[in-house]
Amino acid sequence: MKLLLTGGGTGGHVYPAIAIAEALAQEATVAPLEILFVGMRGGLEREIVAKAALPARFVSAAPLARRFSPAIFTLFANVAGFFQALAIVCRFRPDVAIATGGYVTFPVIAAVWTAKVLRLSRARIALLEPNARAGLTNRLLRPLADEIWFGVADSGCALAPNEHFTGTPVRSAFSQPFPAPDARLALGLEPGATTIVVFGGSQGAHSLNETVAALATRGFPDGCQALLVTGRRDYEAIERRVRAAGATRIRVVAYLDDPRPAFAAADLVVARAGASTVAELAATATPAIFIPYPYATDDHQTANAAVVARSGAARTIADRDLSEARLRAELEAALAPEALAALREAGGGPAASEPRRAIVARVKSWSSQKAGPP
């Protein structure tokens, strides 16, 4: 089977694609498997996909802007990306194309669909929507897809025949046990201390970094240590502030290639509410305080956080309400033994492997059919 994966812009759109590649690579019934990832030229996905050792090609793409001047650039970038992707599709001839989100998927999936219309391809097309609220790109691509897979269940909406709840797949590392003391030692932390991990996602979170740096000057809750993952943009400034404050129980790092040790080390995670972060925390049953990024498209991070908060597995703070005092109060409340136990118990949902199994099952159902929609 030939599998084309596309997604990009943030880790939340790329890591699910890597998880799908891992899952299908272990499935004997689709062997021999040939995988090609198609991302945006100059995007974050280039680095992530290279570390995952996936073959990759890159095309032009731009956000679907609404103002006239950027819209001209968007048009040219996406038209160029469409023809670049069409050439890739015609050479690779995928059997299955799976889009995991991000605006680069628009020209790529449009190219796959066009190749099907021209009878140059019979590829099945699936869109994975990992967020609780679908983005503009996936909404525009829905008519072109054979199936739509949802990462977050919405109990208020009935699914159409070509829609399936799969969950958001996470990488296989999240299925492997990692004792908290070992994870803390690996991260340079004290193995026995209550640990808070502050994580702004693949690109960091400026307001969160600033608030934690201010809190560090006065000390975290008693007996706690912290790991602050700032993102590369803020790292040097925040690290200097924390060092100047003499805060010895906080370690500042720019980026983690693999957040699994940090989640394993954490008694509590403070994070944005991107799709991959939410899925990874759910897979590891890690208690969380979510501070959704308020400028995410269609405010989808707030929707993601609300779903988890309703289940009792997380607390939330709106970014506009974030302050040193509010964060300290929420940390102290969440770290109270009974509260922390309740968060952890509510977070004991599906195993990390279940979304991967669900997606493998959908792809296998396609491979048993000769033509037509699944």
Secondary structure in CASP SS format (residue, H / E / C, confidence):
PFRMAT SS
TARGET T0000
AUTHOR 0000-0000-0000
METHOD secondary structure of the structure
MODEL  1
M C 1.00
K E 1.00
L E 1.00
L E 1.00
L E 1.00
T E 1.00
G C 1.00
G C 1.00
G C 1.00
T C 1.00
G H 1.00
G H 1.00
H H 1.00
V H 1.00
Y H 1.00
P H 1.00
A H 1.00
I H 1.00
A H 1.00
I H 1.00
A H 1.00
E H 1.00
A H 1.00
L H 1.00
A H 1.00
Q C 1.00
E C 1.00
A H 1.00
T H 1.00
V H 1.00
A C 1.00
P C 1.00
L C 1.00
E E 1.00
I E 1.00
L E 1.00
F E 1.00
V E 1.00
G E 1.00
M E 1.00
R C 1.00
G C 1.00
G C 1.00
L C 1.00
E H 1.00
R H 1.00
E H 1.00
I H 1.00
V H 1.00
A H 1.00
K H 1.00
A C 1.00
A C 1.00
L C 1.00
P C 1.00
A E 1.00
R E 1.00
F E 1.00
V E 1.00
S C 1.00
A C 1.00
A C 1.00
P C 1.00
L C 1.00
A C 1.00
R C 1.00
R C 1.00
F H 1.00
S H 1.00
P H 1.00
A H 1.00
I H 1.00
F H 1.00
T H 1.00
L H 1.00
F H 1.00
A H 1.00
N H 1.00
V H 1.00
A H 1.00
G H 1.00
F H 1.00
F H 1.00
Q H 1.00
A H 1.00
L H 1.00
A H 1.00
I H 1.00
V H 1.00
C H 1.00
R H 1.00
F H 1.00
R C 1.00
P C 1.00
D C 1.00
V E 1.00
A E 1.00
I E 1.00
A E 1.00
T C 1.00
G C 1.00
G C 1.00
Y C 1.00
V C 1.00
T H 1.00
F H 1.00
P H 1.00
V H 1.00
I H 1.00
A H 1.00
A H 1.00
V H 1.00
W H 1.00
T H 1.00
A H 1.00
K H 1.00
V H 1.00
L C 1.00
R C 1.00
L C 1.00
S C 1.00
R C 1.00
A C 1.00
R E 1.00
I E 1.00
A E 1.00
L E 1.00
L E 1.00
E E 1.00
P C 1.00
N C 1.00
A C 1.00
R C 1.00
A C 1.00
G C 1.00
L H 1.00
T H 1.00
N H 1.00
R H 1.00
L H 1.00
L H 1.00
R H 1.00
P H 1.00
L H 1.00
A C 1.00
D C 1.00
E E 1.00
I E 1.00
W E 1.00
F E 1.00
G C 1.00
V C 1.00
A C 1.00
D C 1.00
S C 1.00
G C 1.00
C C 1.00
A C 1.00
L C 1.00
A C 1.00
P C 1.00
N C 1.00
E E 1.00
H E 1.00
F E 1.00
T C 1.00
G C 1.00
T C 1.00
P C 1.00
V C 1.00
R C 1.00
S H 1.00
A H 1.00
F H 1.00
S H 1.00
Q C 1.00
P C 1.00
F C 1.00
P C 1.00
A H 1.00
P H 1.00
D H 1.00
A H 1.00
R H 1.00
L H 1.00
A H 1.00
L C 1.00
G C 1.00
L C 1.00
E C 1.00
P C 1.00
G C 1.00
A C 1.00
T E 1.00
T E 1.00
I E 1.00
V E 1.00
V E 1.00
F E 1.00
G C 1.00
G C 1.00
S C 1.00
Q C 1.00
G C 1.00
A C 1.00
H H 1.00
S H 1.00
L H 1.00
N H 1.00
E H 1.00
T H 1.00
V H 1.00
A H 1.00
A H 1.00
L H 1.00
A H 1.00
T H 1.00
R H 1.00
G C 1.00
F C 1.00
P C 1.00
D C 1.00
G C 1.00
C E 1.00
Q E 1.00
A E 1.00
L E 1.00
L E 1.00
V E 1.00
T C 1.00
G C 1.00
R C 1.00
R C 1.00
D C 1.00
Y H 1.00
E H 1.00
A H 1.00
I H 1.00
E H 1.00
R H 1.00
R H 1.00
V H 1.00
R H 1.00
A H 1.00
A C 1.00
G C 1.00
A C 1.00
T C 1.00
R C 1.00
I E 1.00
R E 1.00
V E 1.00
V E 1.00
A C 1.00
Y C 1.00
L C 1.00
D C 1.00
D C 1.00
P C 1.00
R H 1.00
P H 1.00
A H 1.00
F H 1.00
A H 1.00
A H 1.00
A C 1.00
D C 1.00
L E 1.00
V E 1.00
V E 1.00
A E 1.00
R C 1.00
A C 1.00
G C 1.00
A H 1.00
S H 1.00
T H 1.00
V H 1.00
A H 1.00
E H 1.00
L H 1.00
A H 1.00
A H 1.00
T C 1.00
A C 1.00
T C 1.00
P C 1.00
A E 1.00
I E 1.00
F E 1.00
I C 1.00
P C 1.00
Y C 1.00
P C 1.00
Y C 1.00
A C 1.00
T H 1.00
D H 1.00
D H 1.00
H H 1.00
Q H 1.00
T H 1.00
A H 1.00
N H 1.00
A H 1.00
A H 1.00
V H 1.00
V H 1.00
A H 1.00
R H 1.00
S H 1.00
G C 1.00
A C 1.00
A E 1.00
R E 1.00
T E 1.00
I C 1.00
A C 1.00
D H 1.00
R H 1.00
D H 1.00
L C 1.00
S C 1.00
E H 1.00
A H 1.00
R H 1.00
L H 1.00
R H 1.00
A H 1.00
E H 1.00
L H 1.00
E H 1.00
A H 1.00
A H 1.00
L H 1.00
A C 1.00
P H 1.00
E H 1.00
A H 1.00
L H 1.00
A H 1.00
A H 1.00
L H 1.00
R H 1.00
E H 1.00
A H 1.00
G C 1.00
G C 1.00
G C 1.00
P C 1.00
A C 1.00
A C 1.00
S H 1.00
E H 1.00
P H 1.00
R H 1.00
R H 1.00
A H 1.00
I H 1.00
V H 1.00
A H 1.00
R H 1.00
V H 1.00
K H 1.00
S H 1.00
W H 1.00
S H 1.00
S C 1.00
Q C 1.00
K C 1.00
A C 1.00
G C 1.00
P C 1.00
P C 1.00
END
